[in-house]
Amino acid sequence: MNNTPRANRPHIAIFGRRNAGKSSLINAITNQDIALVSETKGTTTDPVYKSMEILPLGPVVLIDTAGIDDEGELGELRVKKTLTVLDKTDLAILLIDVHAENLGFEEEIIKIIDKKGIPLIGVINKIDLTENEIDKYNSTLNINFIPVSAKTGEGITELKNKIAKKAENIDFEEPAIIGDLINRFDVILHVVPIDDAAPKGRLILPQVQTIRDVLDHNGINIVVQDTELEETIKMFRDKIKIVVTDSQAFGKIRDIVPNDIYLTSYSILYARYKGELNELVRGAKAVKSLEENDLVLISESCTHHRQKGDIGRDKIPRFLQELSNNKLNFEWSSGTTIPNDLSKYSMIVHCGGCMINRKQMLSRINKAKEGNIPIVNYGVFLGMKFEVLDRALDLFPEAKEIWNK
């Protein structure tokens, strides 16, 4: 449980004004001093993430955010960062100080939360300081608030039970990575190149999670390097159902894997697991429509150390210009955010998204769709580059039909 990756945990974010007690509430819920608490307004300047377990819900990510009433130039930037948290939030908690007046800030964020379809729990904090009626908050904001004291712990158990109850109606389950494509005893051959970019002593997260998904669905894993692929196929020729590889190895192995064995990549599997495969395939179809000096955003959800020949900085830009037969301009984003204004981009090329949750990846895809901006992920794009995408989509008939139209 404690080793569940952050991207696979339900994200519960707490919103409210400065000094409403958001950090104190996190400490009370977790029964730990994990968030910095101060009487000074604006102590929390950036979203703070804490992975932990809340029974009976299980492993979650609690997100402490800056105040929605923050002021000044820096304050506005903090509020913007707070609002971007909604793109990854599965359950929102709106916290109000029991002495709060003029609920304009709260009314505004409720509208945004409601528009995004995020379940919401209202909490009134600091009830140990007053006997004021909370009915005025219920009627004004049309929410049944739970009264608590983060200081004394009063009402915290009721809040945790409410969180668990609310979570029952939220579908936190992500699609299977590969498990729904296999049967018991099916053999899945993983081709894992070990090169300069491979982390020493370990596999990358998509490889590990895919291997685990095969095990969870009673399949059989075989893991080899690309240099041992040909001999491994000779040994297990009639037993292998699917070969899964790093997308960058498509060019090396496409002719080694017999046509009657399915061939796909981790990133193509993640296009479905984290996002919307059909939309990313549509994005690939737009690559050859790029024109001279078009601006392309290359977005990665992690901040790995980049080396010479990096996939995002070097290879993708070079391949895009080769396929479009045009000189293109590029910008890059990394980590948990992408530019708010996507209108200047002619295309977005996104990584597999293993470090963000499905909700956040879908939010990025939807923003691109709203702006009529084609978006493709690394695996789908590289499948096209190495002229193997049609075959790599054999496991996904609907996406294959889109590609072949």
N, C-alpha and C positions, 0 to 999 in steps of 0.2 A: 504493500500500500504506500509506504513512505517513499518508495522509489518510482512511483508513477510519474512520468514526465509532466512538466507543467502544462504543456500544450494539450494533454489528454485529461486534465482535471476540469471540472465545472468552475467557471470564473464568477465569483461573487464580489461585486464592487459596491463600495459605500460612498454615497454622495451627500453633500451638505455644505453649509456655510463654514467659514473659518471659525474655529473654536466651538463648533457644535458638539465636538467630542468624538469625531470619527476614529482617530487613533486610539482613544481610550476605549471605544466600543470594540475595536479589534482585540485589544488586550483583554477585555472582559470576556469576549466570546471564546478566545483561545486559552484564557486563564494563564497568559504569559505576558511579560513585558517585552513585546516584540516591535512595538511602534513607538516612536519618540513622541512624548506628550509634553506640552508646554502651555503656559497661559498666554504666551505671545502669539498673536494672530499670524497665520500663514506659516506655521512651523513645517507643515508638509508642503513642499514646493513642487514635487514631481510624484506621479503615481508610484506607490510602493507595493510590491507584490510579495505575498507570503504564502508559500505552499505548506499546507498542513492538513490535518484530518479533523472533521467535525462529525461526531456520531449523532444520529445514525446515517448521515449522508455519505460519509467516507472522505477520501482525499479531495481537497478543493484548493483553489487559489483565492485568497482574500486580497482585495485591492483597496488600498487607502489612497484617497485622491485629494488634490488641493481644493481649497474652498471655492464654491461656485460664485461667491461674491467678491473674489479677489480683485484688487484695484491696481490702477497704474499700468504702464506699458508691460512690465514684467508680469503683473497680475493677469492681464489679458492673455498672455502666452500660456500661463499656467492653467487658466480656464479652458483654453483650447486643447491643451494636453489632457485635461480631465475629461472633456467631451469625447476625445478619441478613444478613451477607455470603453465607451459604450459599444464600439465595434467588436469587442471581444467578450462583452458581458453576457452571461447566461441568466443571472439573477441580480437585480439592483436593489439596494437598500437606501432609502432616502431618510437621512437623519436630521431632526430639527431640535434645536435648543428650546426647552419649555418656555423660555422668555421671549422667543422670537416674535417680532412684529412685522407687518407688511411682507406678505409671503410671495412677492413677485418672483424672486429667484427660484423658489420651489415650484411655483406654477409653471415657469418656463421649462425647467428640466423635466418635470412630469410630462409635459407635451412631447418633448424629444424622446423620452423613454417610451411613451405610449406609441409614438409614430414608428419606432423601431421594433415594436412588439415584444419588448422585454418585460418579463414578470417583475412586479414591484412590491416591496414591503416597506411600509412607513413606520418609523420609529421616533418617539419623543424621548429625548434624553434629559438628564438632570432633574428627575422628578423628586430627588431627595432635597432639592432646594426650595420647593414651592408646593403648594396645594392647589395651584391653578387648575381649572378644568381644561381638559384636552379636547373636549367636544368641539370647540371652535376650529381646531385644526382638521378634525374629521369632516366637518361640514364644509369648510372653506375649500379644502383640497380633494374632497370626495374619496378619502382613504381612511380605513379603520387602523389608526395608529396603535402601535404597541408601546406602552409606557415603560421606560427602563431607567435605571441609574447605572451608568458604566462605572461609577465610583464605588457604590455599595454592592453591586451585583443584582439588585432587585430587577426582576423582569427578564434577566438574561436567559434563564432556562426556557421561559415562554417564547422568547425570540428564537432560540435555537430550534425549538420544536416547530415554530412557524416556518423557519427556513427549510427544515426537513420536509414538512408537509407541502410547502409550495413546490419544492423540488420534485415531488412525486409526479407532478404534471408536466415536467420539463423533460424533453428528450435529450439527455446528455450523451446518449450512445452515438458514436461515430460509425460510419459504415465499416464493414470489414475491409482490410487492405487487399487480401487475396483469398481469404477463407471461404467466401461464398462462391468461388470459382473452382473449388477443388472438392474431392471426395476423400473418404478415409483411405489411407495407404497410397494416395497419389504421391508421386515423387516430384519434388520441385528442386531444380538445379539452380543454385545461386552462383553467378559469376561475379566475383569481387576482385577487381584489379587492385594490386598493391603497388602503388607508385609513390612519387614524392608528395602528392597531395593527400594520400591516405594517412589518417592519424595512426601514430605508432602504438602498437599493442592493443588496438581495439577496432571495432567496426563502427561505421557511422549509424546514426539513429534510424534512418529508413531501412537499412539492411537488418538491423537488430529487430525492429518492430515487425518487419515482414516475416522473418524467420520465426518469431514468436507466434505470429498469426497462423502460420502453417501448423505449428505444434498445437495451438489451441483448437484447430479443426482436424486434428488427427492425421495430418499429412506427414510426409517424410522429407527432411531437408538434406541436400548434399551441397556443400559449399566448397568452391574451388576458385583458383585464380584463372584468368583468361588463358594463361600459358598451359594449363592442365585441362582445358575444356575439351579439346578434341579427343584426348585419350579417355576422359571420363565418359563422353558420349558413347565411345566404342564399348566401354564396360557395361553401361546401363541403358543401351540404345532403346530397348523395348519397354522400359519402365518409366522413362521420364515423360511427364505431362507438360510441364512449363519450364522454360529457361527464363530467369529474371536476371538482368544485368544492370550495371551502371550505364546510363544513357550515352556517356562518352565512349563506351566500348562497342556501341552498335557497329561502327565501321570495321572493327577488328573481327567480330564474331558472327556477323549476319550470315556469312557463307559457310560457317562451320556447323551451325545448328540446322538439322534437316527440316524441310518444310512441313513435315507432319508433326513437328513438335512446336507448341506455342512459344513465341518469343516476345517478351516485353521488357520494360525497365521499371526500376523502383520509382522513378519520377512520374512515369505514366500511371502507375498504380496510385501514386499520391495525388495525381490530378483528379482522380475520382474520390479518393479517401478524404482529402482535405478540401477539395473544391468542386468544380463542376466540369467534368471531362469534356462534355459536348461543346461547351462554350470555349474551352481552351483549344479544341480542335478547329472550331470556326476561326479562332484567332490565327492559327497556323496558316489557314488558307489565304489570309490577308498579307502574308509576308512579301509575296512577289508584287504586291500593289504599292509597296513603299516607294516614295519618289525622292528625287535628289534633295539632299539637305533636310529631310524629315527628321524630327526629334524623337528618339526612342528612349523610354525609361526602362532601365534594367534594375529590378528590385529583388533584394534578398532579405529573408527574414532573420538572418543571423549576422554576426559581425566577425566572421572567421578571418584569420591572418591570410592575406592574399600573397601568392607567390607568382613568379614568372609563369605565364601560360595559364593564369587563373581563368576558370570557366566564365565568370561574369564580366571580368574586366577585359579579357583578351579574346577568348574564343568566340563567345556569342556575338560581340560586335563584328568580328571578322567574318563569321559565317553569315550574318545578316546582310552585310554589304555584298558578299559574293552572291547570295541567292536573289537579292533585289537588283543586283547589277547597278547599284547607286552608291554614292558617298552619303553616309548618314551621320547625324550628330547624336551624341549619347549623354544621358545623365544617369546617375546611380542613386539608389536609396538602399539603406540597410537597417536592420533592426526591426522594431515593432511598429514603425510608422512609415507611411508613404506621403508624398506631397498632397496637400489638401486640394490644390487646383491641378486637375489632370488634363485640362482642356488643350494645353499646348503640345501634348504628346500625340504622335501618330500611331504608336503601338506601345504596349507594355509587355516585357518579357520577365516572367516571375520565376523564382526558384520553386522547388517542390513544396516549400512551406512547412517543413517538419518542426520548426521552432515556434510556430503560431498555432492557435486552435482553429478548428474548422470554421467557426463563426466569423473569425477575423479574416480568414482567406476568402470566404464567400462575400464578406462585405467589400473586399477589394475588387473582386470580380464584378459585383453588382455596380460599384461606382464606375468601373470601366464601361459596363454595358449601358448605364444611364447616359454616359457621355459619348456613346457610339465609338469607343476606342477599342480596337482589337486587343485581346490579351491572350497570351500563350505561356505555358510554363516550359522550363528547360527541357524536360523529357520529351514532350510532344514536339517541340521545335527541333531537337536533335534527331528525333525519329524521322522527321521530314528531311533534315539536312543529309542524313546518311541513307536516304531513300528506302527506309524500312518501316515507315509509319503505318502504311497500309497493312502490313503483316503484324505489327505490334498492336494493332487494334482488333485483331481477330477475336480476342476475348471479349470485346465490347461492340456488339453488332450495331447498336444505334449510333455510336460515335464513328464507326467505320463507314456507315451509310452517309453520314454528314461529310466525311472526308472525300468520299468517292463521287459525290454529287457534282 
